[in-house]
Amino acid sequence: MVIGIPKEIKAEETRVAITPSGVAALVAHGHRVVVETQAGAGSSIPDEQYAAAGAHIQGSAQEVWARADLILKVKEPLATEYPLLRPGLILFTYLHLAAAEQLTRVLLDRQVTALGYETIQLEDGSLPLLAPMSEVAGRLAFQVGAWSLQAHNGGRGVLLSGASGVKPGHVVILGAGIAGANACQVAVGVGAYVSILDINPARLRYVHDILGGHVTTVMSNRANIEEEVTAADLVISSVLVPGARAPRLLTRDLFRNMRAGAAFVDISIDQGGSAETSHPTTHHDPIYREEEVVHYCVTNMPAIVPHTSTYALTNVTLSYALELADKGVATALRENPALQRGLNTMNGQVVHPGVTAAFDLPRADTTEKLFANTG
């Protein structure tokens, strides 16, 4: 199979879909890998390293897309890439289709087999391809939240660790999954007063135990969210429903009741955002003030640290990419339920229930029928 690695074109997206060692693994399995020139430059990986691993360096994105059977990316295709999509192409990337109706309809129209990293799901419900980027985003969330609180950014001017004789700032984290737990770990580590909310008592118990009780755990419901958020200096939202649009937990009225100059970091913005006041921002222009609260809503947070993020991503995506390339998409999907759960569109039909629910689209009758048409 020919695997294509185009350069990411999303604003300030400096990650790349695979490392040279990942390329070497694909080549060792007998596959041909074509990499767009400078695809890894933002992650400090030069073309020479890819070439040494066995990749063929191509001068343009059009060449990569045209030659590839399987495209590996980091972020979803943008409008300028839509013409490069074609029937029979396998696309493996972060899709977040439940927040991208236009892209969903383009993938259906062009009959692309699209699998989302964020919807690959194991039997225990965990999301192995989302985990490393959630870890990175969670750790970054405290860092960018503290920056957003600085006075020159319109924030309250609160040092979250506090100082001698001055109490620390109050950090509220919504969601105790991987991103939320990592944000909590960093916040507790610098000495902030931290409370974390989740609907799952087992996750709250886990966070409480790993942090030695240095965190306040709160069951998530409307009353508790309102009480905690209105008292916060920094709110970090990491709520997630796999493959579906993020739930809107925070209303505009709630923001009106928050402290003026408080900060809000919406890690859930990739899935549409968890607040009525959220809208996507970029690394170049990451913040805005709404209802006197500083919002940070960058959709590709891990791109701030692209070298670390690229290597962490390849660690978890490579085995699935090898399955698709070695076995072909139909056999790989039949044999691996986790990979099958990651399937979003195929043969012009929506497969993932979260996407059908988001846009009221019909769902494919059975995946077996789709596989039969794929071969």
N, C-alpha and C positions, 0 to 999 in steps of 0.2 A: 504494500500500500504506500502511496505517496502522502506524507504528512507535511502540511504547510504551517509555517510560523510567521505570520505577518507582524509588522511593527504596529504597536497600539497607537491609535490616533485620537482617543478621547483626551480632552483637555488635561494637560499635565499628568498623563498616565505614563509612568516611566518603568513599569514592570514589563516583563516579557513572559510568555507562556511556558518556556522550558529553559533549563540550563544546559550547558555543553555535556555534562554527564548524562542528562536525560536523552539528548540526541544520540550519544554513543550507545545507550541501551536500545533505542529504536533501531539504529543501524545494525547492531549485533543480532537483532531478530530478523534481519533481511529487508527492512523497510528503507525507503528513500526519504530523506528529510530535506526540505527546501526552506531556507530562512531568508527573510527579507533583510537586505543590508541595513546595518545599524539598528536592527530590532532590539538588540540587547544593550545598546550604548547607555541608555538611561539607568540600567542596573549594573553598570560598570563591567559589562561582558562584551568584549570586542568581537568583531566578525572572525578574527583569526582563531579564537578559541572554538567557535562553532565549526569552522572549516577543519580544524585539527581533530574534532570529534567525528567527522564524517559528513557534515552537512554540506549542501550545495547552496551557495550564497546567490540570491537573486536581486536584481537591481530595482525591482518595483513590486508593489503590492499586487498589481494586476497579474504579474507572472506567477506569484505564489498562489493566489486564489485559483487561477486557471488550471494550474498543474496538480493541485492537491485533491485527494479523495477525502482526507480528513483535515480540517482546520482546527488547530489549537490556539486559543486566544486567552486573554485575561478578562477583558470586558466585552460587553455585547456589541454587535456591529452597529455602527452609526449610519446615518442616512447616506453619506457618500460611499459607504460600502455595500449598500443594498443592491446595486446593479451587479455586484460580484457574486451574489448568492445565486445558486442554480439547483435544479432538481437533481437529487441523488447525492448532493454534498452532505457530509457529516460535519456538524459544527459542535465543538466541545469547549464551553467557556462559561463564565458567570453570565447568566441571562437575565434573571429577575424579571421575567415576562409579565408577572402579575401587575407590574408598575409600568409596562411598556406596550400599550395596545397597538401602536403603529408597527413596531417591530414584530409583534406576534402575527399580525395579518400579512406582513411581508413574508415571513417564514412559511406561512400556510400557502400563500399564493405561489411562492417559488419552490414549494415542496421540499424544503430542507429538513433533514433529520437533525434536530437540535436537542442537545443534552445540556442541562445546566449543572455546573459544579455544585451550586447551592441546593439542588434537589436530590443529589445522590444521598441515599438514606439507608443505613444499616437496620437490621432487625430490631435492635434496641432503641431505634428512633434517632440515633445520633447522626450527625451530618459531617462525615469525615473530610470532605473537600472544602467545607466552610470553616472548619475548626481553626486551621492555622491563621487565616486572615481575620477571623473573629478574635483570636488571641492578640494579634498585632493591633487591630482596631481598638480593642478594649484597653490595651496598655497606652495607646496613643490618646484615647479619649480624655483621660485625666490630664495629660500633658497639654493638649489643645484647649481643654476647658480652663485650666489655670491661666493660659495665655489670654483667653477670651475675657477673663475676669480683670485683666489689667486695665487701669484707668484710661490709657491711651487708646484702648479698643472699645471704650464706652462701658466697661465693666465697673463693678463696685469697688475695685481696688483692694480686694481681699486676698491675703496670702493664706492659702488653704492649710498650710502646716502650722499657722499661728506663729507666735514669737514669745519670748519670755514675758510673762505677765499679760499676754493677749491670747484669748481662746482661739482655737483653730476654726477654719471654715467648715460649713456643713455641706457634705456631698451626698446627693440622693441618686441611687442607681436603680433604674427600672429594668428588671430582667436579670436573673441569676444564672443565665447560661454561660457559655465560654467567654463571650465578650464582657458581659457584666461581671463575672467573677474575676477576670483579669483587671478590669477597671477598679474593682473593689480592692484587689490585692495591692495595686499601686497606691491608691488613695490612703489605705490604712498604713502602708509603709512610710508615707511622708508625714503621717501624724494628723491627718484630717479626721473630723468626726464624720463617720460614714453610716448611712442606713441604706439597705438594699431590699427591694420588694420583688416578690415573685408569687405566682399562683400555686407553685409546687413546693410544699413544705420540705420535701426531701432535698431539693436544691438549696433551700435556705439553711437547712441543717448542715449540708456539706460545706457551704461557704463559712458558716459560723465555726465549724470544727477546724477547717484548714487555717483559719485566721486566729485561732486561739481565743475566740470570743471577743476580739477587738472590733466588732462591727455589730450594728443593731439590725436584726432581721425582722421584716414586717411582711405579713401576708398582704398580697396585692388585691385591693378592692377600691372602689371609687372614693370612699371616705378616707381611707388611709393614704391613697395617692395624693389627694387634695391636701391633707394635713402635712405630709412630708414635703411636697413640692413647694408649697407656699412658704415654708421655713428655710428653704435651701439657698445656698450661694451658688451651687453648681448642680445641675440635673443632667445625668447621662442616661439616655434611653437606648436599650439594646434589645427590645422586645422583638420576637421573630415567630412567625407561623410559616413553616417550611413551604416554599413555593407559592405562597399566597401574599396578598397585600398586608403590610403591617397594620395592626389594629390602631385606630386613632384613640389613644388613651388621654391625651392632653388637649383640652379645649382652649379656645381663645380667652374665654372668661377666666380660666384658671391662670393663664399667663398674666392677665390684668391684676390678679391678686398676688403675684410673686413680688419679691423685692426688686425695686428698680436697680438695674445694673447687674442682676443675677445672670448667669450664663447657662445655656442649654446646648448640649451636644447630642445630635440625633444620629446614632450609628445606624438606625433603621431606615435612613433615607434611601438606601438602595432599593428597599421594598416599598417605597412610596412615602415613608415618614410616619412617625407615630404622634405627630401633633398637627392641629389645624393650622398652625402658623409656619410649618416647615415647608421649605422649597429647596431644591438642589443648589449647591454652590460649588465652586472650584477652589483649588489650592491657591490660585492667583487672587481670588476674591472670596475668601472663605466665610466671612461673617456678615451679618446684618442685624439690625435692631428691630424688633417687633414687639409692641406692647411694653417697651422699655426693657426688654430682655435681649441679651446678646445671643444670637443663634449661630451655631456652627453646624452646617449641614453638607459637608463635602461627601460626595458619593463614592469616592475611591480613596479613603483615608490611608490604607496601607501603601499607597504610592509615594507617601512622604519618605518611606524607608524601602526603596525598591529592591536593593540588593538582598536584604534579609527576606523581604516578602517573596521575591522570585524563587529563591532557594527553598523556602518553606512551602510554597505552592507546588513546586515540582515534586517535592517529597511525597505528596499525597495524590497528585493527579497522574503520575507516570504509570502506575500499575493499571489504572483504568484505561489510559490511552493505549497501552500495550494490548490489553484485552480486545479493544475495538479494532486495532490494526491487525493483530494476529488471527482473530477468529472471524472478523467481519461483524458488522453491526447487528445483524439478526441473531446470529449464534451467541454473540456476547451478551445481548439483552436476554435471550432465553435462559442462559446459564447463570446469570448473575442478577438476582433480584434487586440488589442495591443499585446497580447500573440501570435496571429497568425503571426503578422509581425516579431516576434522573431524567428520563425521557420526557420532553415537553411537547415537541411536534414531530410528526412523521407522515410522509405521503399526503400532505395537505390537510392533516387532521390534528386537533389538539388532543394530547394524551394526558397531561397532568391536570388533576382536578382543581388545583388552585388557580390555574390559568382560565379554565372554563368558568369558574365561579366569578373571577374578576371581571370578565367581559361578557358574561352570559352567552358563551359560545358552546355549540354542541361538542360533546366529548366522543372520541372514537369508541365504537362498540366494544371491541376487545383488542388488546395488543397482539394477540395471536393472529388475527386477520391482517394486521399491519405487517407483522413479520412475514406472513405468507406472501404478501405483495412485494416484500423487499428481497427475498431469496436467501 
